[in-house]
Amino acid sequence: MTRSLPKVASRMRRKKVIKAAKGYFGRKKSTIKAARQQVEKGLQYAYNDRRVKKRDFRALWIARINAGCRELGFTYGRLIDGMKKSNITINRKMLSELAVHNPAGFKSVVEQAKAALK
């Protein structure tokens, strides 16, 4: 048998939803039906956007790498091809950090990739 608490279970469920809807605008924060719908939709968005965030960051890293390559007269696609041929295994996140914060290190990677392509 389940343990009974000195609280009304339905009220506690509703309070949990209203608490999750805190900060929403209008009826969505105060009425249970609208709050429940909005909280469920918000959780769907959160789930989906955790995956979209990975795509967005990868696109940002590629854009940064490409910008760094273009300054050195090279392209992103040729850089990646040259890195694979010269067995340089640096992921795109670290490569973009090199391009932004350590241009000299990034330039040496680009030079090695150029040499591998020739």
Secondary structure, DSSP 8 states (H G I E B T S, - for coil): -----SS-HHHHHHHHHHHHTTT--GGGGTSHHHHHHHHHHHHHHHHHHHHHHHHHHHHHHHHHHHHHHHHTT--HHHHHHHHHHTT----HHHHHHHHHH-HHHHHHHHHHHHHHH-
